[in-house]
């Protein structure tokens, strides 16, 4: 018991969304059976009030038909077709009236459950769990706080409803006694009114008490799902992944991106350098007519220090010219991502570099 209290004291953190979803999938939800029973009972009384007379009338009609056909059915031979016809006749007479009474009750029960927990399909809850059959694992549940609270609430429920029911009966008994010397009709009417009033009061009190149970079940459910700080950390690690693995993945992604970037350097038009620490490769190709194929120059590669040296090495091996411009190289590296076009305010500076490169290339071709 002391270990249980210690473990409960350590559960100071609110349940995470994943823990709530796992509990929901396993059928652990905040559900009040008392609330469902009260709603279903009130719906049953309303259904009997509205559809009860029609059901009684249908049963009377069905009984009359049986009495009329009793002489011929008693001496005849029953065939499967006769049985089927009798069943269909019963459904035709009583079916609609019965559905009008039972339907609202089932709908109210479904609404009471859905209103508390929503739509839940808990496959784990209906599965076979051998631990549930172990008596030793269930003994502790009999003396748990949840069980004691449930027993106490049950006794309180019985005491309050019993007191209310006794009071209603005590107030209604004079009307029953007053019909003692009369015919059975007034007695049944008075008895029916008293029963109806008793049912309303009992179910009304049950509904009021069940609302308290709804809040208690939700509080208890939230309390049971609390987690320790270590559990939250472990779940976060399992959900987000090990930081070391994530760092390794990012490193691999950077290496792949770097290799892809180096493959685009030979296609560049010019590499703007710092000259030693920064290198930015720009691409602004032209077609056979000498017109540019891009709306604006694009950055196809960039890097600092070692990466900058590799970019310049690949550029020299591929015949891509290098141009030293400290301010432009730093501005391009800081402001433009790989694959993006240069901003408008750098057009002039980049155009000057490209014009220089084009003049050098034309002179080289002419010579």
C-alpha positions, 0 to 999 in steps of 0.5 A: 500500500505504501508503494502504491501511495509513493507511486501515486505521489510521483505522478504529478504530470498531466497525461500526454495526448498519446497516453490519453489515446492509448487509454481510450483505445484500451477502453479506459474512459470516464464513463458513468453507468449511473448517468446512462441508467438514469437517462435510459429510465427517463426515456423509457417513461417518456416512451411508455407515456407516448407509445404505451397506449398504442402498444397495449391496443396492438397487443389487445388486437393481436390477442383478439385475433388469436382468440378468434382463430383458436378453434381452427388452429387447434385442430389443424396441422401446422406447416412451416409456412403457417408458422411464418405467416403467424410471425409476420402477422404478429410483427405487422400488428405489434411491430411498429408500436413496439419499435415506438417504445423500444426505439427511444429507449435504445436511442437514449442509452446510445446518446448517454454513452456517446455524450460521455465518451464519444464514439469508441471502438476499443478492441483491446477491451474486448480481447482475452486477457488472462490476468483478469482471471487471476484472483490475486491480481484482483484482490487489491482492486476490492480495497482500492480508493476507486472501489471504496468510493463506488461503494460509498456512492452506492450507499448514498444513492440508495439512501437518498432515493429510498428517502425520496421514494418513501416520502412520495409514497407517504404523501400518495397513500391517502389517495390510494386509501380513499379509493379502497371502498370504490370500484377497481377502476378508480383504485387502478387510476390512483395507483397508476398516478402514484406509480408514475409520480414515484418513477419521476421522482426516483429517476429525477433524483437518480439523474441529479446524483449521476451528474455528480458521478459524471464529474467524479469519473472524469476527475478519477480518470484524469488522476489515474492517467497522470504520469511521472516526469520520467514517463513523460521524458521516455514518451517524448524520446520514443515519440520524437526520437533519440537526439543522437539518432536525429543528429546523425540523420541531420548530418547525413541529410547535410552530406547528401545536400552538399553532394547534390550542391557540388554536382550543380557547381559545374553548371554555374555561370560564375562563383563569387568569392570572399576571396578565401572564406566564402564562395557562392556559385551563381547560375544564369544560363543563356540559350543559343540566341543569347537570351537568359533562360531564368528570370533572375540569377540563382544561387546553386551552391554556397559555403564557408571555409572548407566548403568554399574551398571545395566549391572553388576547386570544382569550379576551376576544374569545370572551367567556371570563372571565379570573381572576387567581391567581398561584400557581394559574396557575404550578402549572397551567402547570408540572404539567399538560400540554395536554389533561390533567385537573388533579391532585387536590391542585388541585381545591379551588383550581380549584373556587373559581375555577369557583364564582366564574366561575359566580356572575359568569355567573349575575349577568350573566344575571340582569341 
